[in-house]
Amino acid sequence: MNQFKFTAIILFLLVFSLPIALSAQADFSGFWKGIITQDEGGYKTEYGFELYLNQDGTRVTGRSYVIDGKLHAEMELKGSIYNTNYLRFQELKIVDFSVVENMEWCLKKGHLILQVKGDKAYLTGVWKGTTSFGNCIPGRIELEREVIRAAVEEDEKF
């Protein structure tokens, strides 16, 4: 085979395989809701946890929320996607929070894997973090993608 034919075949394969490779990229954008756990010895073993993610290619930005009754924390985060369905994230700063005495919120980083089962999407994985006191007791994250529905005003109902 001459050099021209070989180059033409390679270009043909690249042009037609690129859309397939790009479509394989998982979509992490959206609202994710579930729990975050902390191994034994933490302030509490389980909290409500939410992620609001915006994806641009392999880069992700957004907010995370930890909720426990009246206690809450909101963090700004960034992350990146690798191997099409893994998200590596890191919280950058605490934007809003409430506390109780002798407690400080962890700035977390972790690895989450996207799994799709039927029409549901899940993010699960592990996290670790730090506070000004030192390392936090790590744990797990289990989230499900939520569908955001528009609020309907009472007089707009049929």
C-alpha positions as CSV (number, residue, x, y, z in Angstrom):
1,M,0.0,0.0,0.0
2,N,1.4,3.4,-0.9
3,Q,1.8,6.3,1.6
4,F,-1.1,8.3,0.1
5,K,-3.6,5.5,0.5
6,F,-2.5,4.7,4.0
7,T,-2.8,8.4,5.0
8,A,-6.2,8.6,3.4
9,I,-7.5,5.6,5.3
10,I,-6.2,6.9,8.6
11,L,-7.9,10.3,8.0
12,F,-11.1,8.6,7.0
13,L,-11.1,6.5,10.2
14,L,-10.3,9.6,12.4
15,V,-13.1,11.7,10.8
16,F,-15.7,9.1,11.2
17,S,-14.7,7.8,14.7
18,L,-14.4,11.2,16.3
19,P,-18.2,11.7,16.7
20,I,-18.5,8.3,18.2
21,A,-15.7,9.0,20.7
22,L,-17.3,12.4,21.6
23,S,-20.8,10.9,22.0
24,A,-19.3,8.4,24.5
25,Q,-18.5,11.3,26.9
26,A,-20.9,11.0,29.9
27,D,-23.1,13.9,30.9
28,F,-22.5,15.0,34.5
29,S,-24.5,18.3,34.3
30,G,-27.5,18.7,36.4
31,F,-28.8,18.3,39.9
32,W,-27.8,15.3,42.0
33,K,-29.3,14.4,45.4
34,G,-28.6,11.8,48.0
35,I,-26.3,11.2,51.0
36,I,-22.7,11.7,52.1
37,T,-21.5,9.4,54.9
38,Q,-18.6,9.8,57.3
39,D,-16.8,6.8,58.8
40,E,-16.9,6.1,62.5
41,G,-15.6,9.0,64.6
42,G,-17.1,11.9,62.6
43,Y,-19.6,14.5,63.9
44,K,-22.4,12.4,62.3
45,T,-22.4,9.3,60.1
46,E,-24.8,10.6,57.4
47,Y,-25.9,13.9,55.9
48,G,-28.0,15.0,53.0
49,F,-25.8,15.9,50.1
50,E,-26.6,17.7,46.8
51,L,-24.4,18.6,43.7
52,Y,-25.3,21.1,41.1
53,L,-22.9,20.5,38.2
54,N,-22.1,22.2,34.9
55,Q,-20.0,20.3,32.4
56,D,-18.0,21.9,29.6
57,G,-16.1,19.1,27.8
58,T,-14.1,17.3,30.5
59,R,-14.2,20.2,32.9
60,V,-16.9,20.5,35.6
61,T,-17.8,23.4,37.9
62,G,-20.6,23.8,40.4
63,R,-21.8,23.8,44.0
64,S,-22.1,21.2,46.7
65,Y,-24.5,21.3,49.6
66,V,-24.4,19.4,52.9
67,I,-27.6,19.5,54.8
68,D,-28.5,18.2,58.3
69,G,-31.7,19.8,59.6
70,K,-30.8,23.4,60.4
71,L,-27.1,22.8,59.7
72,H,-25.9,23.4,56.2
73,A,-22.9,24.2,54.1
74,E,-22.5,25.4,50.5
75,M,-19.2,24.9,48.7
76,E,-17.9,26.0,45.3
77,L,-16.3,23.1,43.4
78,K,-14.4,22.2,40.3
79,G,-13.6,18.9,38.7
80,S,-12.6,16.9,35.7
81,I,-13.9,13.8,33.9
82,Y,-11.7,11.0,32.9
83,N,-12.3,7.6,31.3
84,T,-15.7,9.0,30.2
85,N,-17.6,8.2,33.4
86,Y,-15.4,9.1,36.3
87,L,-15.5,12.5,38.0
88,R,-12.6,13.8,40.1
89,F,-13.8,16.8,42.1
90,Q,-12.5,19.2,44.7
91,E,-14.3,21.8,46.8
92,L,-12.5,25.2,46.5
93,K,-14.2,27.2,49.2
94,I,-17.1,27.4,51.6
95,V,-19.6,30.0,50.3
96,D,-22.3,29.8,53.0
97,F,-22.6,27.7,56.2
98,S,-24.1,27.3,59.7
99,V,-22.2,25.6,62.6
100,V,-22.5,24.3,66.1
101,E,-19.8,24.6,68.7
102,N,-16.7,22.4,68.1
103,M,-17.6,21.7,64.5
104,E,-16.1,22.8,61.2
105,W,-17.1,21.8,57.7
106,C,-14.8,19.7,55.6
107,L,-13.5,20.9,52.2
108,K,-13.8,17.7,50.3
109,K,-12.3,16.0,47.3
110,G,-13.3,12.7,45.8
111,H,-13.8,10.4,42.9
112,L,-17.3,9.5,41.7
113,I,-18.4,7.1,39.0
114,L,-21.4,7.6,36.8
115,Q,-23.7,4.5,36.4
116,V,-26.9,4.4,34.4
117,K,-29.5,1.8,35.3
118,G,-32.6,2.0,33.1
119,D,-33.7,5.6,33.0
120,K,-31.9,6.5,36.3
121,A,-28.4,7.9,36.7
122,Y,-26.3,7.5,39.8
123,L,-23.0,9.0,41.1
124,T,-21.2,6.9,43.8
125,G,-17.8,7.0,45.2
126,V,-15.5,8.1,48.0
127,W,-14.3,11.4,49.5
128,K,-11.8,12.7,51.9
129,G,-11.3,16.3,53.2
130,T,-9.6,18.8,55.5
131,T,-10.5,21.5,57.9
132,S,-8.3,24.0,59.8
133,F,-8.0,21.3,62.5
134,G,-6.5,18.7,60.0
135,N,-7.9,15.8,58.1
136,C,-11.6,14.9,58.1
137,I,-12.8,11.4,58.7
138,P,-13.6,10.2,55.1
139,G,-16.6,8.5,53.8
140,R,-18.8,7.7,50.8
141,I,-21.2,9.6,48.5
142,E,-24.3,8.1,46.9
143,L,-26.4,10.4,44.6
144,E,-29.1,10.1,42.0
145,R,-29.8,12.6,39.2
146,E,-32.9,14.5,39.9
147,V,-35.2,16.0,37.3
148,I,-35.8,19.7,38.0
149,R,-39.4,20.6,37.4
150,A,-40.7,24.1,37.0
151,A,-42.9,25.3,39.9
152,V,-46.5,25.8,39.0
153,E,-48.4,28.7,40.5
154,E,-51.7,27.7,42.2
155,D,-53.9,29.7,39.7
156,E,-51.9,28.2,36.7
157,K,-53.1,24.7,37.4
158,F,-55.7,23.2,35.1
